[in-house]
Amino acid sequence: MTEVIAYLIEHFQDFDNCPPPEDLGRLLEDAGFDATEIGNTLMMMEVLFNTSEFYAEPFNSDSLRVFCREEAENLPQEVMGLMQYLVTEHAITYEQREIVIHALMHIPSDEITLDTAKVLVLLVLWMHKSELPVLRRLDECVDRTKRDALNLFSDGLNNKGRLKHKSNTSKREQQWRKTY
């Protein structure tokens, strides 16, 4: 799916210039992509395209998103940490994070990886016509902070996946923000 999305962004810098799904499928086949990859990409684009606008604005901009049981069971911790990090760094909006999480929940849990999440973030940013220079920083930032974001997220949870006392999370979060 990564190669197909990269191809689409390279050849159609504006999502609105993308052909309809049936024409796009043929175009991607002609470009030499595997039918399964094409199908997965078109399905994911359909999920994202049909996702109505999410309105998700936290009460406090320093708040931490709590994942429901199904999300916590299916999404790897590093993906949850990435989502929090990208919102904290203003690389994506709260709404875009929710759209990415919604799309990830349509993928079998054993296929959800950090790379899959990054590709879906890229796809959402492209579909929303966001400034893509932020993506250059994405790989650098994710590699540098993946460990720290995971530690922050993990330190805020007890062994049952529930948030620990707020003061412990806040101290760690403040340390992490000062560092980065």
C-alpha positions as CSV (number, residue, x, y, z in Angstrom):
1,M,0.0,0.0,0.0
2,T,2.9,2.3,0.7
3,E,4.2,2.3,-2.8
4,V,0.7,2.8,-4.3
5,I,0.1,5.8,-2.1
6,A,3.6,7.3,-2.9
7,Y,2.8,6.8,-6.6
8,L,-0.6,8.6,-6.2
9,I,0.9,11.5,-4.3
10,E,3.7,11.8,-6.9
11,H,1.4,11.7,-9.9
12,F,-1.6,13.6,-8.5
13,Q,-0.3,16.3,-6.2
14,D,-3.9,17.4,-5.6
15,F,-6.3,14.7,-4.4
16,D,-9.1,16.3,-6.4
17,N,-7.2,15.5,-9.6
18,C,-7.3,11.8,-8.8
19,P,-9.5,9.8,-11.3
20,P,-12.5,7.9,-10.0
21,P,-11.8,4.5,-8.3
22,E,-12.5,2.3,-11.3
23,D,-10.3,4.4,-13.6
24,L,-7.6,4.7,-10.9
25,G,-7.6,0.9,-10.4
26,R,-6.9,0.4,-14.1
27,L,-4.2,3.2,-14.1
28,L,-2.5,1.5,-11.1
29,E,-2.6,-1.9,-12.8
30,D,-1.0,-0.4,-15.9
31,A,1.7,1.1,-13.7
32,G,2.5,-2.5,-12.5
33,F,1.0,-2.6,-9.0
34,D,-0.3,-5.8,-7.5
35,A,-4.1,-6.2,-7.5
36,T,-4.2,-6.8,-3.8
37,E,-2.2,-3.6,-3.1
38,I,-4.5,-1.7,-5.4
39,G,-7.6,-3.1,-3.8
40,N,-6.4,-2.4,-0.3
41,T,-5.4,1.2,-1.2
42,L,-8.7,1.9,-3.0
43,M,-10.6,0.4,0.0
44,M,-8.7,2.6,2.4
45,M,-9.3,5.7,0.3
46,E,-13.0,4.9,0.2
47,V,-13.0,4.6,4.0
48,L,-11.2,7.9,4.4
49,F,-13.2,9.6,1.7
50,N,-16.5,8.5,3.2
51,T,-15.5,9.4,6.8
52,S,-17.5,12.5,7.6
53,E,-15.7,15.3,9.3
54,F,-14.7,14.4,12.8
55,Y,-15.0,17.2,15.3
56,A,-12.6,16.4,18.1
57,E,-11.4,19.2,20.1
58,P,-10.2,18.5,23.6
59,F,-11.2,20.5,26.6
60,N,-7.6,21.1,27.4
61,S,-4.9,21.2,24.7
62,D,-2.5,19.3,27.0
63,S,-5.0,16.4,27.3
64,L,-4.1,12.8,26.5
65,R,-6.5,10.8,24.3
66,V,-7.9,7.7,26.0
67,F,-8.3,4.7,23.7
68,C,-11.4,2.6,24.0
69,R,-10.9,-1.1,24.8
70,E,-11.2,-2.2,21.1
71,E,-8.6,0.4,20.0
72,A,-6.2,-0.5,22.8
73,E,-6.5,-4.2,22.0
74,N,-5.9,-3.7,18.2
75,L,-3.5,-0.8,18.0
76,P,0.2,-1.3,18.9
77,Q,1.4,1.0,21.7
78,E,3.9,2.6,19.3
79,V,1.0,3.6,17.0
80,M,-1.0,5.1,19.9
81,G,2.2,7.0,20.9
82,L,2.7,8.2,17.4
83,M,-0.8,9.6,17.2
84,Q,-0.4,11.5,20.5
85,Y,3.0,12.8,19.4
86,L,1.8,14.0,16.0
87,V,-1.1,15.9,17.6
88,T,1.1,17.4,20.3
89,E,3.6,18.6,17.7
90,H,0.7,20.0,15.5
91,A,1.7,17.8,12.6
92,I,-1.9,16.6,12.4
93,T,-5.2,18.0,13.9
94,Y,-7.3,16.2,16.4
95,E,-9.8,15.4,13.6
96,Q,-7.1,14.0,11.4
97,R,-5.9,11.8,14.2
98,E,-9.4,10.4,14.7
99,I,-9.7,9.8,10.9
100,V,-6.4,7.8,10.9
101,I,-7.5,5.8,14.0
102,H,-10.9,5.1,12.3
103,A,-9.0,3.9,9.2
104,L,-6.6,1.8,11.2
105,M,-9.5,0.0,12.9
106,H,-10.6,-1.3,9.4
107,I,-7.3,-3.1,9.1
108,P,-6.7,-6.6,10.6
109,S,-4.8,-6.0,13.9
110,D,-1.9,-8.2,12.9
111,E,-1.3,-5.9,9.9
112,I,-1.2,-2.6,11.9
113,T,2.3,-1.3,12.2
114,L,4.0,2.0,12.8
115,D,4.7,2.2,9.0
116,T,1.1,1.5,8.2
117,A,0.0,4.3,10.5
118,K,2.6,6.7,9.0
119,V,1.3,5.9,5.5
120,L,-2.3,6.5,6.6
121,V,-1.2,9.9,8.1
122,L,0.4,10.8,4.8
123,L,-2.8,9.8,2.9
124,V,-5.0,11.8,5.2
125,L,-2.7,14.9,4.9
126,W,-2.7,14.5,1.1
127,M,-6.5,14.1,1.0
128,H,-6.9,17.2,3.2
129,K,-4.5,19.2,1.1
130,S,-2.3,19.8,4.1
131,E,1.2,21.2,3.8
132,L,3.4,18.2,3.2
133,P,6.7,19.7,4.3
134,V,5.7,18.5,7.8
135,L,6.1,15.0,6.5
136,R,9.9,15.4,6.0
137,R,10.1,15.9,9.8
138,L,7.8,12.9,10.4
139,D,10.4,10.2,9.9
140,E,13.1,12.1,11.7
141,C,10.8,12.9,14.7
142,V,9.3,9.4,14.9
143,D,12.6,7.7,15.0
144,R,14.0,10.1,17.6
145,T,11.0,10.2,19.8
146,K,9.3,6.8,19.3
147,R,11.0,5.4,22.4
148,D,10.2,8.5,24.5
149,A,6.6,8.7,23.3
150,L,6.1,5.0,24.1
151,N,7.6,5.5,27.5
152,L,5.3,8.5,28.1
153,F,2.3,6.6,27.0
154,S,3.2,3.4,28.9
155,D,4.1,5.3,32.0
156,G,0.7,6.8,32.0
157,L,-1.0,3.4,32.1
158,N,-1.3,0.8,34.7
159,N,-0.9,-2.9,33.8
160,K,-4.6,-3.1,32.8
161,G,-4.3,-0.4,30.2
162,R,-6.0,2.2,32.4
163,L,-4.6,5.6,33.1
164,K,-2.7,6.0,36.3
165,H,-3.1,8.9,38.6
166,K,-3.0,12.1,36.6
167,S,-0.1,13.8,38.5
168,N,2.3,11.0,37.5
169,T,1.4,11.4,33.8
170,S,1.6,15.2,34.0
171,K,5.1,15.3,35.4
172,R,6.4,12.8,32.8
173,E,4.6,14.7,30.0
174,Q,6.1,18.0,31.2
175,Q,9.6,16.5,31.2
176,W,9.1,15.1,27.8
177,R,7.9,18.4,26.4
178,K,10.8,20.3,27.8
179,T,13.2,17.8,26.3
180,Y,11.6,18.1,22.8
